[in-house]
Every structure is written in structure tokens, then in C-alpha cells.
Amino acid sequence: MVIVERDLEILRLVYRFKFCFGRHVSKLIGFTGMRACDRRLKALTDGGYLARKKYLYGLPYLYTLTHKGRILIGANKRENKIRLEQINHDAQVLDILIHLKAIYGFSLNDIKSERELHIKDGFGTRKHHPDFLFEHHGKKYAVEVELTLKAKTNLEKNVRDNYLNYDQQIWVTGDNKIFGLLKNFAEEYANMEIISIEKLEEIKC
């Protein structure tokens, strides 16, 4: 197959977020429809650049980078481990990225994934990073997708870190208890915006 620039964009996207569903690729890369996207994903899979596998019942196929795909884009040759308990969260992060991209109008060049931020840290103590960052009108936005309740102290530490390091922080959750806790933190940390997943899903992308 002849590799074109859009193929490289697909491989880079999958690398940045460890995996993608077909719908993520279609929306974020800008395909006109799922059929065209599925054909290209099949070509990249048949060409050995992507792997396609079902991990959990009820979820679509996950696309991940193969060794050949990582070599092509000059990425770390080590294979990413897919953690089953993280799949739902990580897929939701990509869905929320699609919605926020539609709202703010930023491009994929304006974002950094959590994975990229950890790679930039290098070796050593693992720091907390948001699920992704994006830049908009000269400001840096931290985006956190919180699906399960953490200890209040841990949650506030992450809020404080984002307050100190970024211009704005957007928290997205579908849990009422988490929403309430975040609302309380927002009284002290002025750069917070809290959005329910349901509200985001009402927006057509």
C-alpha cells in the first residue's frame, strides 16, 4: 500500500492515546464517513501497521500500533500494554476530546495526551498529569475525565496541581458525588469548569 499523510496522522493518533476505536479515528482525523474510515483502517491493518482486536464484550474493536507502525512514525518501539480496567475510561477520554474539539475548534496539533506528558518527564517518579491538554487562544487547558470516585485528598491534589500549572482546567464526570466534590473545590480554585458527560453528549459533533 502507498502510505499517505493521513495514514501517518492515524498512526500518530493511535500512538498518542494507546488505542482508538474506529469512531475516534473517523471524527478526529476528519473522514467524511465511517465507511471510508473503515476501509483505510482495514488497509493499515492488512499492511501490518495496525492491530485490530476485541478486548471486552460489547465494545468495538480496538486499534493499536504494531511494531511496524511504531517504526514508521519513529515512535518508541516498546509495545503498549492495554489495561482492561482502563479501556472504558480511555475510550471516554477520546469521546470527550471529540466533543471539546468541536466546541473550541482546536486541532490535533494543539493537544498533548497524558502519555506524551509522561514520556516528556522521562524516567523517575511518575507525576500526575491530566488526561490531555489543549491550547486555545494562548491559554493552556487541562482536561480530566473522572469516572470513579477517588479519595477526596487525592482529587483535591490533582485540582491544585492543575490550578498551579495551567490557565484553565475542565473536569468531566457522570457521577453525582464526584460532581458535588468538584463543585466544592471550584469555590477555592477559580480556574475550574465542571461538565457532566450527559451534557457533552447532547452536543452533535
C-alpha positions in Angstrom: 0.0 0.0 0.0 1.0 3.6 -0.5 1.3 5.5 2.8 -0.1 9.0 2.6 0.0 11.8 5.2 -3.5 10.9 6.6 -2.2 7.4 7.3 0.6 8.9 9.4 -1.9 11.1 11.2 -3.9 7.9 12.1 -0.9 6.1 13.4 0.2 9.1 15.5 -3.2 9.4 17.0 -3.3 5.8 18.0 0.2 6.1 19.4 -0.7 9.2 21.5 -3.7 7.6 23.1 -2.5 3.9 23.1 -5.6 2.8 21.2 -8.6 4.1 19.3 -12.0 2.8 18.2 -12.9 3.4 14.6 -15.3 6.2 15.5 -12.4 8.1 17.2 -10.3 7.9 14.1 -13.2 8.9 11.9 -14.1 12.1 13.9 -10.6 13.2 14.9 -8.9 12.6 11.5 -11.8 14.1 9.6 -13.1 11.3 7.4 -16.4 12.1 5.6 -18.0 8.9 6.9 -17.3 5.6 8.7 -17.1 3.5 5.5 -14.2 5.5 4.2 -12.5 5.3 7.6 -13.1 1.6 8.0 -11.6 0.9 4.6 -8.4 2.8 5.5 -8.2 1.2 8.9 -8.5 -2.2 7.2 -5.7 -1.3 4.7 -3.4 -0.2 7.5 -4.3 -3.4 9.4 -3.7 -5.7 6.4 -0.4 -3.8 5.7 0.8 -4.7 9.2 0.8 -1.1 10.7 -2.2 -1.5 13.0 -3.6 -4.4 15.0 -7.3 -4.9 15.4 -8.6 -6.9 18.4 -11.7 -7.3 20.6 -10.8 -6.9 24.3 -14.2 -6.5 26.1 -17.6 -7.8 25.2 -19.9 -5.1 24.0 -17.1 -2.7 22.9 -15.9 -2.2 19.3 -12.6 -3.4 18.1 -9.5 -1.6 19.4 -6.9 -0.5 17.0 -3.3 -0.4 18.3 0.1 0.2 16.7 2.2 -2.8 15.7 6.0 -2.8 15.7 5.9 -1.9 12.0 3.6 1.0 12.7 5.8 2.4 15.5 8.9 2.2 13.3 7.1 4.1 10.5 6.3 7.1 12.7 9.6 7.0 14.7 7.8 6.1 18.0 9.0 4.1 21.0 9.4 0.5 19.8 8.1 -0.9 23.1 4.5 -2.3 22.8 1.8 -0.5 24.7 0.0 -2.7 27.3 -3.7 -2.4 27.2 -5.1 -2.5 30.7 -8.6 -3.9 30.6 -9.8 -1.9 33.6 -8.7 1.3 31.8 -10.4 0.7 28.5 -13.7 2.4 29.3 -12.0 5.4 30.8 -9.6 5.8 27.9 -12.3 5.4 25.3 -14.4 8.1 27.1 -11.4 10.4 27.1 -11.3 10.2 23.3 -15.0 10.7 23.0 -14.7 13.9 25.2 -11.8 15.0 23.1 -14.1 14.9 20.1 -16.7 17.0 21.8 -14.3 19.6 23.1 -12.6 19.8 19.8 -16.0 20.6 18.2 -16.7 23.3 20.9 -13.3 25.0 21.0 -12.1 24.4 17.4 -8.6 23.4 18.3 -6.6 21.0 16.1 -4.8 17.8 17.0 -1.5 19.8 16.9 -2.9 21.8 19.8 -3.2 18.8 22.2 -0.9 16.7 24.3 -2.1 13.4 25.6 -1.3 12.1 29.1 1.0 9.6 27.5 3.0 12.3 25.8 3.3 14.2 29.0 4.7 11.2 30.9 7.1 10.5 28.1 8.4 14.1 28.3 9.0 13.6 32.1 11.4 10.7 31.3 12.4 8.2 34.0 11.9 8.9 37.7 8.9 9.4 39.9 5.7 9.3 38.0 3.9 12.7 38.2 0.2 13.3 37.9 -0.9 14.6 34.5 -4.4 15.4 33.2 -5.9 13.1 30.6 -5.0 15.6 27.9 -4.1 19.3 27.4 -5.1 21.6 24.7 -4.2 25.2 23.8 -6.8 27.7 22.8 -6.3 31.5 22.3 -2.9 31.4 24.0 -4.2 29.5 27.1 -3.5 26.0 28.3 -6.5 23.9 29.3 -6.1 20.7 31.4 -8.9 18.1 30.8 -9.7 15.5 33.5 -12.2 12.7 32.9 -13.2 11.4 36.3 -15.5 8.3 36.2 -14.8 6.7 39.6 -14.7 8.3 43.0 -11.2 8.9 44.4 -10.2 9.8 47.9 -11.1 13.5 48.5 -7.4 14.3 49.3 -6.2 12.8 46.0 -8.8 14.5 44.0 -8.0 17.9 45.5 -4.3 17.4 45.0 -4.9 16.9 41.3 -7.2 20.0 41.2 -4.5 22.0 43.0 -1.7 20.8 40.6 -3.8 21.8 37.6 -4.6 25.2 39.2 -0.8 25.9 39.6 0.2 24.6 36.2 -2.5 25.5 33.7 -4.6 28.5 32.8 -7.9 26.5 32.9 -9.0 23.1 34.0 -12.0 21.2 32.7 -13.4 18.3 34.7 -15.9 15.9 33.1 -17.8 13.3 35.1 -21.0 11.3 35.0 -21.0 10.7 38.8 -23.1 13.0 41.0 -20.8 12.6 44.1 -17.7 13.5 42.1 -19.6 16.4 40.6 -20.5 17.7 44.0 -17.0 17.4 45.3 -15.6 19.2 42.3 -18.2 22.0 42.8 -16.9 22.5 46.3 -13.3 22.7 45.1 -14.3 25.3 42.5 -15.1 27.7 45.3 -11.4 27.8 46.1 -9.8 27.1 42.7 -11.1 29.7 40.3 -9.9 28.2 37.0 -12.3 25.2 37.2 -15.1 24.3 34.8 -17.1 21.1 35.6 -19.2 19.5 32.9 -21.5 16.4 33.1 -20.9 13.7 30.5 -24.6 13.8 29.7 -24.4 17.5 28.8 -21.4 16.9 26.5 -23.1 14.0 24.7 -26.0 16.3 23.8 -23.7 18.3 21.5 -23.6 17.0 17.9 -20.1 16.6 16.5 
